[in-house]
Amino acid sequence: MMNDPKISAADRMLEAAGPLFADRPFDAVSTREIAKAADVNLSAISYHFDNKEGLYRAIFEKIVADLKPIRVSFGLFLHTKMGAAGDDRAALAQIVVKFVSDLLDSVMSPDNPRWRMRLMTREIQQPTECFDIVMNGHINVMHDLIGILVAKSLEEPEGSDNVRLVTHSILIMALQYALNETLVKARLGWTDIGPVEIIKIKNSLTLMILRILNLEAHSDTGLEG
């Protein structure tokens, strides 16, 4: 709760302002509205962040920091498994299966506030000075890591245009399920996206990615059922 005394005023402003900026352009969100939502004095924004721009920047810095465990965990998993797999394409296929499952668990988790994804998407589509924070702090890291797997699977250089484009497509396919949950439910006739529905999404996406990476023939799928 925003008035929880255990949460600092700065953190309350970060949590209150994030969803507001995610749903509306920067100029459409007033400092007064932020202060009210965070249950702080208007002067608290300038005290903690200098101005609204500073608060906006701090939100992205916090998002990137909060996502660090995902980057570290995936990096360790990938380097360990890739080293063990060598040129074994069946092993590469199993890495893909595990990667897709973990990625979807991460983005679809109720512990992952959807406003963070919407805000990052807004920043990418309508860049401000925070674009570099998002790119250098998170997106480039994840792209480069996934690019290692893509390059190995396609037997192409990591820095090639095709590897980077395929990597981008894979990430977008996974993220869109969390960004467009209402659309997915409407098209599938689902009332909710729970464990059963997530398994269906995982299985479908995993098969698509295995095909894209020319690994389908080398996989016993390991899909969930």
BALOKE-461278 format. One line per field, with one value per residue: residue in three letters; z, y, x of N, C-alpha, C in turn. Coordinates in steps of 0.1 Angstrom, whole numbers, padded with zeros to 4 digits. Example, Ala and Ser with C-alpha at 12.3 -4.5 7.8 and 13.67 -1.06 7.14 Angstrom:
2
aa (ala,ser)
n_c3 (0078,0071)
n_c2 (-0057,-0022)
n_c1 (0132,0128)
ca_c3 (0078,0071)
ca_c2 (-0045,-0011)
ca_c1 (0123,0137)
c_c3 (0078,0079)
c_c2 (-0033,0000)
c_c1 (0132,0129)
END
This chain:
225
aa (met,met,asn,asp,pro,lys,ile,ser,ala,ala,asp,arg,met,leu,glu,ala,ala,gly,pro,leu,phe,ala,asp,arg,pro,phe,asp,ala,val,ser,thr,arg,glu,ile,ala,lys,ala,ala,asp,val,asn,leu,ser,ala,ile,ser,tyr,his,phe,asp,asn,lys,glu,gly,leu,tyr,arg,ala,ile,phe,glu,lys,ile,val,ala,asp,leu,lys,pro,ile,arg,val,ser,phe,gly,leu,phe,leu,his,thr,lys,met,gly,ala,ala,gly,asp,asp,arg,ala,ala,leu,ala,gln,ile,val,val,lys,phe,val,ser,asp,leu,leu,asp,ser,val,met,ser,pro,asp,asn,pro,arg,trp,arg,met,arg,leu,met,thr,arg,glu,ile,gln,gln,pro,thr,glu,cys,phe,asp,ile,val,met,asn,gly,his,ile,asn,val,met,his,asp,leu,ile,gly,ile,leu,val,ala,lys,ser,leu,glu,glu,pro,glu,gly,ser,asp,asn,val,arg,leu,val,thr,his,ser,ile,leu,ile,met,ala,leu,gln,tyr,ala,leu,asn,glu,thr,leu,val,lys,ala,arg,leu,gly,trp,thr,asp,ile,gly,pro,val,glu,ile,ile,lys,ile,lys,asn,ser,leu,thr,leu,met,ile,leu,arg,ile,leu,asn,leu,glu,ala,his,ser,asp,thr,gly,leu,glu,gly)
n_c3 (0000,-0007,0015,0034,0061,0061,0035,0017,0009,-0016,-0029,-0029,-0047,-0070,-0075,-0078,-0099,-0121,-0133,-0142,-0161,-0178,-0191,-0202,-0221,-0212,-0208,-0202,-0176,-0145,-0119,-0096,-0097,-0095,-0069,-0053,-0059,-0047,-0022,-0010,-0002,-0026,-0029,-0025,-0048,-0061,-0041,-0038,-0064,-0080,-0103,-0124,-0146,-0136,-0118,-0137,-0150,-0129,-0125,-0147,-0142,-0119,-0128,-0146,-0127,-0111,-0129,-0131,-0118,-0136,-0159,-0151,-0142,-0166,-0182,-0168,-0170,-0198,-0206,-0192,-0201,-0229,-0232,-0224,-0243,-0268,-0302,-0303,-0315,-0305,-0279,-0280,-0288,-0265,-0248,-0259,-0254,-0226,-0222,-0235,-0219,-0193,-0199,-0206,-0182,-0167,-0179,-0179,-0152,-0123,-0106,-0121,-0128,-0152,-0161,-0162,-0185,-0204,-0201,-0208,-0234,-0244,-0242,-0260,-0284,-0284,-0280,-0253,-0234,-0217,-0232,-0238,-0213,-0210,-0233,-0230,-0204,-0202,-0226,-0247,-0234,-0230,-0257,-0268,-0253,-0260,-0287,-0289,-0286,-0308,-0330,-0328,-0332,-0358,-0371,-0378,-0379,-0347,-0348,-0372,-0394,-0398,-0376,-0355,-0362,-0361,-0334,-0323,-0332,-0318,-0292,-0292,-0299,-0276,-0256,-0264,-0256,-0229,-0230,-0245,-0233,-0230,-0257,-0265,-0249,-0258,-0285,-0282,-0267,-0240,-0205,-0187,-0182,-0171,-0154,-0172,-0196,-0201,-0205,-0230,-0245,-0242,-0254,-0281,-0288,-0283,-0303,-0326,-0324,-0323,-0349,-0364,-0357,-0369,-0355,-0349,-0358,-0343,-0318,-0290,-0282,-0255,-0245,-0225,-0210)
n_c2 (-0012,0023,0040,0027,0028,0015,0016,0037,0072,0078,0053,0049,0069,0060,0036,0045,0064,0049,0032,0052,0067,0046,0043,0067,0095,0112,0140,0141,0133,0147,0163,0167,0148,0125,0129,0127,0101,0087,0095,0116,0147,0174,0186,0166,0152,0169,0170,0143,0135,0157,0166,0160,0147,0136,0117,0101,0090,0076,0056,0039,0031,0017,-0004,-0017,-0025,-0042,-0063,-0075,-0101,-0119,-0115,-0123,-0150,-0162,-0159,-0174,-0199,-0203,-0202,-0223,-0245,-0243,-0247,-0274,-0286,-0283,-0293,-0307,-0311,-0320,-0315,-0287,-0282,-0289,-0270,-0248,-0254,-0253,-0227,-0212,-0220,-0210,-0182,-0175,-0181,-0161,-0137,-0139,-0142,-0134,-0118,-0101,-0070,-0057,-0031,-0023,-0036,-0023,0003,0002,-0006,0017,0035,0025,0028,0055,0072,0086,0103,0082,0059,0048,0038,0016,0001,-0004,-0013,-0036,-0047,-0050,-0067,-0091,-0096,-0101,-0124,-0143,-0143,-0157,-0184,-0185,-0180,-0202,-0223,-0217,-0218,-0195,-0164,-0146,-0118,-0113,-0099,-0114,-0132,-0114,-0103,-0126,-0132,-0109,-0113,-0137,-0128,-0109,-0124,-0139,-0119,-0106,-0121,-0115,-0088,-0085,-0098,-0095,-0095,-0120,-0137,-0130,-0139,-0166,-0174,-0177,-0173,-0167,-0166,-0190,-0217,-0239,-0227,-0213,-0234,-0243,-0221,-0221,-0246,-0241,-0219,-0228,-0249,-0233,-0217,-0237,-0246,-0223,-0222,-0244,-0268,-0285,-0312,-0324,-0326,-0341,-0328,-0325,-0311,-0297,-0312)
n_c1 (0008,0004,0006,0020,0041,0066,0075,0096,0093,0104,0104,0076,0068,0081,0068,0042,0042,0052,0031,0014,0030,0033,0009,0002,0014,0045,0042,0016,0012,0009,0029,0015,-0005,0011,0022,-0002,-0010,0010,0009,0024,0040,0039,0064,0081,0089,0108,0127,0136,0142,0149,0133,0105,0115,0138,0126,0113,0135,0147,0128,0132,0158,0154,0138,0155,0174,0159,0154,0178,0184,0172,0187,0212,0207,0199,0221,0241,0229,0228,0255,0266,0251,0254,0281,0284,0268,0281,0284,0262,0231,0207,0209,0211,0185,0171,0180,0167,0140,0139,0147,0126,0104,0112,0114,0088,0075,0086,0078,0050,0044,0025,0039,0053,0050,0027,0028,0054,0064,0048,0057,0084,0081,0068,0088,0107,0093,0087,0112,0131,0156,0159,0160,0185,0192,0174,0181,0210,0211,0194,0180,0199,0217,0201,0194,0220,0228,0208,0213,0236,0228,0210,0228,0245,0227,0217,0241,0256,0273,0275,0272,0258,0234,0211,0210,0206,0182,0165,0168,0156,0129,0122,0122,0102,0080,0076,0073,0049,0028,0024,0020,-0002,-0025,-0053,-0062,-0052,-0068,-0093,-0092,-0088,-0109,-0106,-0112,-0093,-0058,-0042,-0024,-0029,-0034,-0011,0007,-0002,0005,0033,0040,0032,0047,0073,0076,0074,0098,0118,0115,0122,0149,0159,0158,0139,0138,0156,0147,0130,0110,0100,0079,0053,0024)
ca_c3 (0000,-0008,0028,0043,0066,0058,0022,0017,0000,-0029,-0035,-0032,-0059,-0082,-0078,-0082,-0112,-0131,-0141,-0149,-0173,-0188,-0198,-0208,-0224,-0201,-0205,-0198,-0162,-0137,-0107,-0086,-0098,-0089,-0055,-0048,-0060,-0038,-0008,-0005,-0006,-0040,-0029,-0023,-0061,-0063,-0030,-0040,-0078,-0086,-0111,-0130,-0155,-0127,-0114,-0148,-0152,-0118,-0127,-0156,-0135,-0109,-0136,-0150,-0115,-0107,-0139,-0131,-0115,-0148,-0168,-0145,-0142,-0179,-0186,-0162,-0176,-0212,-0208,-0187,-0210,-0242,-0231,-0223,-0255,-0280,-0314,-0302,-0318,-0296,-0266,-0283,-0288,-0251,-0242,-0264,-0247,-0213,-0223,-0238,-0207,-0183,-0204,-0205,-0168,-0162,-0184,-0175,-0138,-0117,-0099,-0131,-0131,-0166,-0164,-0165,-0199,-0212,-0200,-0216,-0248,-0248,-0243,-0272,-0295,-0284,-0272,-0246,-0229,-0210,-0242,-0236,-0200,-0213,-0242,-0225,-0191,-0203,-0239,-0254,-0227,-0233,-0271,-0270,-0248,-0269,-0300,-0288,-0289,-0322,-0339,-0327,-0338,-0373,-0376,-0384,-0369,-0337,-0352,-0385,-0394,-0397,-0362,-0347,-0366,-0356,-0320,-0320,-0334,-0308,-0280,-0294,-0299,-0262,-0248,-0268,-0248,-0217,-0234,-0252,-0227,-0233,-0271,-0266,-0243,-0267,-0297,-0279,-0260,-0227,-0195,-0179,-0186,-0159,-0157,-0184,-0208,-0202,-0211,-0244,-0251,-0242,-0264,-0294,-0290,-0284,-0316,-0336,-0322,-0328,-0364,-0368,-0355,-0376,-0344,-0346,-0361,-0333,-0304,-0286,-0278,-0240,-0242,-0213,-0213)
ca_c2 (0000,0035,0047,0019,0035,0007,0019,0051,0081,0077,0041,0051,0077,0052,0026,0052,0070,0040,0028,0064,0069,0035,0044,0080,0102,0119,0153,0140,0130,0158,0160,0167,0135,0115,0131,0123,0087,0082,0099,0124,0161,0177,0189,0153,0149,0176,0166,0130,0133,0170,0170,0149,0140,0127,0106,0092,0083,0067,0044,0030,0026,0006,-0016,-0025,-0032,-0053,-0074,-0081,-0116,-0126,-0115,-0132,-0164,-0167,-0159,-0186,-0211,-0204,-0205,-0237,-0255,-0242,-0253,-0288,-0291,-0284,-0293,-0317,-0303,-0324,-0307,-0273,-0282,-0289,-0256,-0239,-0258,-0248,-0212,-0207,-0222,-0200,-0169,-0173,-0181,-0148,-0125,-0142,-0142,-0123,-0110,-0092,-0059,-0054,-0017,-0022,-0039,-0013,0015,-0001,-0006,0031,0042,0020,0033,0070,0073,0098,0101,0069,0048,0042,0030,0004,-0007,-0008,-0020,-0048,-0053,-0054,-0079,-0102,-0099,-0107,-0138,-0152,-0143,-0168,-0196,-0184,-0182,-0216,-0232,-0215,-0219,-0182,-0155,-0139,-0104,-0112,-0092,-0124,-0137,-0103,-0102,-0138,-0130,-0099,-0119,-0146,-0121,-0102,-0134,-0143,-0108,-0101,-0128,-0108,-0074,-0085,-0108,-0094,-0099,-0135,-0143,-0128,-0147,-0180,-0177,-0180,-0163,-0164,-0172,-0197,-0227,-0247,-0219,-0210,-0246,-0243,-0211,-0226,-0256,-0235,-0210,-0237,-0255,-0223,-0213,-0249,-0246,-0212,-0224,-0256,-0277,-0294,-0326,-0329,-0325,-0350,-0317,-0322,-0302,-0300,-0316)
ca_c1 (0000,0012,0008,0028,0053,0078,0080,0101,0086,0110,0099,0062,0067,0085,0057,0029,0044,0054,0019,0009,0038,0031,-0004,0000,0027,0052,0037,0002,0012,0014,0036,0005,-0011,0020,0022,-0014,-0011,0021,0006,0035,0039,0044,0078,0090,0095,0121,0136,0143,0146,0151,0122,0097,0124,0146,0118,0111,0147,0149,0119,0139,0170,0149,0133,0167,0180,0150,0155,0192,0184,0168,0198,0223,0203,0199,0235,0247,0223,0232,0269,0268,0245,0260,0295,0282,0262,0290,0277,0250,0219,0196,0212,0207,0170,0166,0182,0156,0128,0140,0147,0113,0096,0116,0111,0074,0072,0091,0070,0036,0043,0018,0049,0059,0040,0026,0031,0068,0066,0042,0065,0096,0076,0065,0101,0113,0085,0088,0124,0136,0169,0159,0161,0198,0191,0167,0189,0223,0209,0186,0177,0212,0222,0193,0196,0233,0228,0199,0220,0246,0220,0205,0239,0249,0217,0217,0254,0259,0280,0266,0269,0252,0220,0200,0210,0201,0167,0158,0168,0145,0116,0120,0119,0089,0069,0074,0068,0036,0017,0021,0016,-0016,-0033,-0067,-0063,-0051,-0080,-0105,-0091,-0088,-0121,-0103,-0116,-0082,-0045,-0037,-0013,-0032,-0033,0004,0013,-0005,0013,0047,0041,0031,0059,0085,0076,0077,0112,0126,0115,0130,0163,0162,0161,0127,0140,0166,0141,0119,0101,0100,0068,0045,0011)
c_c3 (0000,0005,0038,0048,0064,0044,0022,0007,-0014,-0036,-0038,-0045,-0072,-0085,-0083,-0096,-0123,-0140,-0148,-0161,-0183,-0196,-0205,-0211,-0212,-0198,-0200,-0183,-0154,-0124,-0095,-0085,-0092,-0074,-0048,-0047,-0050,-0024,-0002,-0009,-0019,-0040,-0028,-0037,-0063,-0053,-0033,-0055,-0086,-0094,-0116,-0139,-0147,-0122,-0125,-0151,-0141,-0119,-0136,-0150,-0125,-0117,-0140,-0138,-0111,-0116,-0139,-0128,-0128,-0158,-0163,-0146,-0156,-0185,-0181,-0168,-0190,-0213,-0203,-0197,-0224,-0242,-0231,-0236,-0267,-0293,-0314,-0304,-0310,-0283,-0268,-0282,-0274,-0244,-0246,-0256,-0233,-0213,-0225,-0225,-0196,-0187,-0202,-0191,-0162,-0166,-0180,-0160,-0132,-0109,-0108,-0134,-0146,-0170,-0168,-0180,-0208,-0212,-0209,-0231,-0253,-0250,-0256,-0284,-0296,-0275,-0266,-0242,-0221,-0219,-0240,-0223,-0203,-0222,-0236,-0212,-0192,-0217,-0246,-0247,-0231,-0248,-0274,-0265,-0256,-0282,-0300,-0292,-0303,-0332,-0339,-0334,-0354,-0379,-0384,-0374,-0360,-0341,-0365,-0383,-0392,-0382,-0353,-0350,-0360,-0340,-0316,-0322,-0323,-0295,-0281,-0293,-0284,-0254,-0251,-0261,-0235,-0220,-0239,-0246,-0230,-0247,-0272,-0260,-0252,-0279,-0294,-0271,-0245,-0217,-0187,-0186,-0174,-0163,-0170,-0196,-0211,-0208,-0226,-0251,-0252,-0253,-0278,-0297,-0292,-0298,-0327,-0336,-0327,-0343,-0370,-0367,-0361,-0366,-0342,-0348,-0351,-0319,-0302,-0280,-0263,-0236,-0231,-0218,-0201)
c_c2 (0012,0042,0039,0026,0028,0010,0034,0059,0080,0064,0042,0059,0068,0042,0033,0058,0061,0036,0041,0067,0058,0036,0057,0086,0110,0132,0153,0136,0141,0154,0159,0154,0124,0116,0125,0107,0080,0086,0106,0138,0164,0180,0177,0149,0156,0173,0153,0129,0145,0175,0158,0141,0131,0115,0096,0084,0072,0054,0034,0023,0015,-0006,-0024,-0032,-0044,-0065,-0080,-0096,-0124,-0127,-0124,-0146,-0170,-0168,-0171,-0199,-0214,-0208,-0219,-0247,-0255,-0249,-0268,-0294,-0292,-0283,-0303,-0309,-0307,-0317,-0293,-0272,-0281,-0276,-0247,-0242,-0252,-0233,-0206,-0208,-0212,-0186,-0166,-0173,-0167,-0137,-0127,-0142,-0131,-0114,-0100,-0081,-0056,-0040,-0015,-0025,-0029,0000,0013,-0001,0009,0038,0038,0027,0048,0073,0087,0095,0088,0057,0041,0033,0017,-0005,-0012,-0016,-0034,-0054,-0058,-0067,-0092,-0106,-0106,-0122,-0147,-0153,-0154,-0181,-0196,-0187,-0196,-0226,-0230,-0216,-0207,-0174,-0147,-0125,-0102,-0105,-0103,-0129,-0126,-0102,-0114,-0136,-0120,-0105,-0129,-0139,-0114,-0112,-0138,-0131,-0104,-0109,-0121,-0094,-0074,-0096,-0107,-0098,-0114,-0142,-0142,-0138,-0162,-0184,-0181,-0169,-0159,-0171,-0178,-0208,-0235,-0240,-0216,-0222,-0247,-0233,-0215,-0236,-0251,-0227,-0218,-0243,-0245,-0219,-0225,-0249,-0235,-0215,-0238,-0267,-0287,-0309,-0332,-0329,-0336,-0341,-0314,-0312,-0307,-0304,-0317)
c_c1 (0009,0015,0015,0040,0066,0083,0084,0093,0091,0104,0084,0060,0071,0074,0044,0031,0046,0042,0013,0017,0036,0019,-0006,0014,0032,0045,0022,0001,0017,0021,0026,-0002,-0002,0021,0010,-0014,-0001,0018,0018,0032,0045,0059,0087,0096,0108,0131,0144,0148,0149,0139,0115,0106,0133,0139,0116,0123,0150,0140,0126,0151,0166,0145,0145,0174,0172,0151,0169,0192,0181,0180,0209,0220,0204,0213,0242,0242,0228,0246,0272,0263,0251,0274,0294,0276,0271,0282,0265,0237,0207,0197,0208,0192,0165,0169,0171,0144,0128,0140,0134,0104,0099,0113,0096,0069,0075,0081,0055,0034,0034,0027,0056,0049,0039,0030,0046,0071,0060,0051,0078,0092,0074,0079,0108,0106,0086,0100,0126,0150,0170,0161,0174,0199,0185,0175,0202,0221,0203,0185,0189,0217,0215,0194,0209,0234,0220,0206,0230,0239,0215,0216,0244,0240,0216,0230,0258,0266,0271,0263,0262,0238,0209,0199,0203,0186,0159,0157,0157,0132,0113,0115,0105,0078,0066,0068,0054,0025,0014,0016,0002,-0025,-0047,-0070,-0062,-0063,-0092,-0104,-0092,-0101,-0118,-0108,-0104,-0069,-0039,-0027,-0016,-0030,-0018,0011,0010,0003,0028,0049,0041,0043,0072,0086,0080,0092,0121,0126,0123,0145,0167,0166,0150,0130,0150,0160,0131,0109,0102,0089,0059,0031,0002)
END
